[in-house]
């Protein structure tokens, strides 16, 4: 994971079911309390809000190869976004709530709040940034891009803080440091809590008007809290290049070696562990292309090791394509194609957690009125794991969105 997104400070692991379920709300309040503190000297404020009401049908919501479960669902999701802007201090605070209800199976129901914070403070040559998140999310959503385990439907409480600082040494050179802390706590022992601590340091240079080169060094510490707590460490060196071919086409790529060490269970040794290590690589690349004033296309690919709810980190390959086209002033469409392949990052033969997952979702949006949108979408999903045959799912969504006029005040 990106080393600039976490800080190496973490609370003690919850010791019981009660503390596991109560700790999230303390951190929700702590993150929310940052907002008035950071924005005490506001210059200009704006408030935007929206609300979605979605009807859903899914013929295999748990994406099971043997026990398909068809359901109808209704999802209500209000959002509010508060922004503060000034010459030196910006603040962006988002809050939303997702309330989902399904037929046939009440265990699928959920109420999921989320708070997001992005704060930036600028000096003459530098910038301080703080990102934060406190969220409670159904594993119907989180496990789709994690383990693909939908057998046990529960909630994941996620907390994240990521401070960073960048400084422009010269007109062309910028140095940066960052850190991050991420903690995931599940409300069921069927999935494993995990923690990620990270730090990074980097340098970037504007070589030409169109080219930026960079070097980053990242250290990640993974702690998986399974029946046996397994700890892993990754050290990565990335060389990056960003190039702007034209106003329509931009690309970026970062790649480099990665050294990974992790605890693994000893074959036939019960709960005994030993250390295993491997040398691999990490890569992140993207391209964005605006074909015309009406059509845009983007693609990204990455290969890296991440903590997961499966009990220990996994090596992941991801590929994603996004496209959007404006047919008429009121009619637009979009398409998202996503592929993910998981594998064990070491040669440990005691576990086999291979998985490949594909999702394709076309979407069509009609602007009914100035503040109202109607969206229809279809989602196809398929996955295959080492423990189950390939499964398929088809889902249809119809969403009505209301966006009231935004408010702006201050000076």
N, C-alpha and C positions, 0 to 999 in steps of 0.2 A: 504494500500500500504506500501511498505517497507520504514520504517522511515529513512534509511540511504541514501535515494535517493533524498531528497529535502532539501532546506534551507529556513528558515523562513524570507525571504525578498521578497516582491512582489510589483510590480508597481501598480499604481492606475488603476482601471478598465477603459477601453476606454469608453468615454462618447458619442461617436457617430459613425456612419458608417465610416466616413473618418478616424478617429483615430484608429478604430478597424482594418482597412485594411492596414494602414501605419505602425503601431507599429511593426508588425512582421519583417519588413525589417531592422529596426534599430537594433533589437536583432540579426538577422542573421549576420550583419556586426560586432556587438560587439563580438559574439562568434568566428567568423573567425579571428578577430584581436588578440585573445588569442594565436593563433598558433605561429606566429613569436616571440612573447614575451616569451612564455614558452620555446621555442626551441632555444633561442639565443646562448646557449653554447652547441651545439649539439656534440655528440661523433660519432655516426653512424646513418645514415639515410637510410631508404629503402622506395621505392614507388612501390605499386602494383595497377593495374587497371584492369578493365574488362568492358564489355558491353554486354547487353542482347537485343535481338530482339524477341518478343513473339507474336505469333498469337493466338487469343482466340475466342472461340465460347461458349456462355452461353445461355441456353434456358429460363432462368428466372433471369436475372442479378439483379433485385431489390428484389428478394426473396419474391414475393407477392403471396398471396393465391387467389386473384381475378383478377389481371391484369398482366399476365405473359408477359414479354418483352424479345424477343430473339434478340441477337445482335452478330455481329462479331466485333472484336477489334484488334488493333495493339498497342503494348507497347514497347517503347524503353527506356532502363535504363542503362546509363553509371555510373561507380563508380570509385573512386580513394581512396586509403588508404595510408596515409603517416605515417610512424613509425620512432620514434627516440629511441635509446637505449643507455644507459650509466650505469655505476655501481650504480649511485644514482638517476638518473632522466630518466623516461620513458614517452614518449608521443605517443598517438595514435589518429590520426585525420582522420575521414572518411567524404566523401562528395559523394552524389549521386543525380541523377535527374531522375524522372519517368515521361515520357511523354506518355499519353494514348489517343488514338483516337478510337471512336466507330461509327458504322453505326446506322442509324435509329434515334438516339437521341444525339444531340450535347451537351446537358447538362451533359452527362456522361464524356465528355472530361476533361482532367486535365493536369497540369504541376506542379509537386510536387518536390521541392528541399528539401534536408535534410543535416544538418551538425551535426556531433557527435564528442565529445571530451572526451578522457580518459587520464588524466595526473596523474603520481605517482612520488612522491619525497620521497626518503628513507634516514633516519638518522641511527645512529648506532643501535637504538632499536625501532624506530618508522617509520611510513609511513603516509604521507599525500596524499590524493587522491581527485581529482576533476573530476566529470562527468558532461557533459553538452550536451544539445540537442536544436537545433532550426530546426523545420520542418514544412512543409506545406503539408498536406495529404488529398486526397479525402475521403469523408465520405463513399464511396463505400468500402473502406478498414477499416477505423477506427470504423465504426458502426457495423462491422461484429462481433467484440468481445466486443462491448459496448451495445448499445440499440437495434440493429437490425432494426433501422429506416432508410430505403433506399428511402422513399417517396420523400424527398427533398434531392437532391444531391448537396452538397456544399463542402467547404474546411475547414479543421481544422488546425489552426496555434497553434503549441505546443512549449512551452519553458520550459526547465528544467535545474536546477543547483543543484548539490548534492556534497558538500564537506564532507570529513570525515577524521578522524585521528585515528590511532591505535598505541598502545605502548606496547611493550613486557616488562612487569614488572619483570618477572623471565623467566627462560628457558621454563617453562610450562604454564605461565599465561599471557594473553593478555587482555588489556582493550581497548575499542573503544567508540568513540562518532561520531555522524553524524547528518546531517540536510538536508533538501531538500525543494525546491520550484518548483512546477509544475503549469503552467498556460495554459489553453486551451481556444482558442478564435475561434468561428465559424463565417463564413462569411455569415450567415443567422440566422435570429431570430427564425427559426423553431427548432433549437437546442440550448441548453443553455450552455453558457460559465461556466467554473468552475476553481477553484483554490484549490491547496492542499499545506499546510504547515506542515512540520513534523520535529521531532527531535527524536533521540534515543541514548541510552547509553547501553553498554553491557560488558560482561566479558566472556572469553572462557578459558578453561583449557585442555591441552593435557594430558588426564588421562593415556592412554597407547599409544603404537605406532599406534594402530588401532582405538582409540577412542578419540573424542573431545566432551566435554560437554560445554554448554553455557547458559547464561541468558541474556535476552534483555528486556528493557523497552522502549516502543514506544508511542509517542503522535502524533496524526494526527488531523489537523484542515481542514475541508472541507468547502468551500464557493461556493454554487451553485447560479449562477446569472440568475434566471428565472424572471418571472413577479413579483414575490416576492422573494427577496434574502433570501435563507435559509442557515443557518449556522449549522454545525455539528462538534462534537468533539469525538474522540475515544482514549481511553487509553488501552494499551495492555501490558501484561507481558508474555514473551515466554521463555520456557525452551527447549533447543535444544540438540540433540545428533547426531553426525556423526560417522559412523562406516565403516571401510574398512575390509570387510570379506576376500578379496583376491585381487590380481592384477586385477581380472576380475569383481568383484562385490563390489559396494559401495552404501551406503544408508545414508539418512539424514532425520531427522524429527524435527520439532519445533512446539510446541503447548502451549496454555495457555489461560487464561480468558481475556475477552475484555468488557469494559464498554463503551457504546455508548449513546451519547446525541444528539438530533437534534431538529430543529424547524419544526413544522408541521402546516398545515392549520387547523383552527378550523372549524369543520363541520357546514355549514350554516352561518359561520361568515365572508363571503366575503374573504378579503385578510388578515384577522387577523390570527396570529400564536400563538402557545403555544409550550412549550418544552415537548418532550417525551424522555424517556430513556429506555434502555434495557441492560441486562447482557447476553453476549453470549460467544463465543470462537473464536479463530483463529488457523488455522493449516496449515502448509506447509510441504510437504513430497515429497521425490523423491528417485528413485532407478535407477542405471545404471549397465547394465550387458553386458559384452562382451562374447558372447557365443563361439566365435572362432576368429581367425585372420580375418575372412571375414564377421562376423555378429555381430552387436551390437543392443541392445534394451534398451530403457529408458522409464520411466514413472514418472509422477508427479501428485500431487493432492493438491489443496489448498482451503481453506474456509476463506474468509475475506470480509471486507466492503471497497468499493472503490467509489470515486466520478465518476459521469457519466454525459453525455449530456442530460439525461432525466429530470433534474431539481433538483435532490437530490441524495445522495449516495444510492447504492444498495448492498445487501448482495449477494456474488457470491460463487458458488461451481464450481470448474474447475477440469477436469481430462484430461490428455493428454498422448498419447503413441507415441513414435517415434522409428522406426526400420530402419536399413540399412543393405544391403547385397551386397557384391562384387562378382558378378557371374564370371567375367573374368577381366583381367587387364584393359580392356577398357569398360566393361559393369557393371553398378551398379544400384541398385534400392533402393527406400526408401518408407516409409509409415508413414503418420501422421494421427492420430485419435484424435479429439478434441471434448469435451463436456463441455457445460457451462449452468448453471442454475442460473437465477437471481430471487431475491425476495426482498420484503420490509424488512429492518432490524428491524423495529418496528411494533407495532400492529396498526399503523395508518390505519383507514378504509376509508379515503378520497381518497386514490389512490391505484391502483392495477397495478403493473408493472412487474408481473411475466413473465418470458420468459425462454424457454429452446432451445438450439441451438446445432446442431451436424454437424461436418465437417469431411469428410474422403477423403484423397488425396494420392493415390499411384503415384509413379513417377519412370521413367526409364531413365537413362542417358547413352549415348554412346559417348566415346571420339573419335571424328572423326580424330583428329590429335593432335599434342603436345599442341597447343594453342586453339583448337576448340572443343566444346561440343555440342551435340544435345540432347535435353531433351523433353520427352513427358509425360504429366501427365493428370489425370482425377480428377475432384473435385466434390464430392457430398455434398450438403448442405441441411439442413432442419431446420426449426424453427417454434415454436408456441408461441404466446403471448396472454396476457389477452384480447387484442382487435382484434385479427385476428386468423383465423383457421391456421392449419399447412400448410406450404408452402414448396416446393421442388425446387431444382435447380441442373442442371447437366451442367458441363463446361469441355471443352477440351482445353489444352494448348500445343503449340509446340514452343520450345525456342531454338535459336541458341546463344551460348555464345562464346565470343572471349576474351582470356586472354593473353595480350602481356607479354614479359619477364619483370620481376621486376628489378628495379634499386637499387643498393646499393652503397653508397658513404660515405665519412667521415672516421673516425678512432676511 
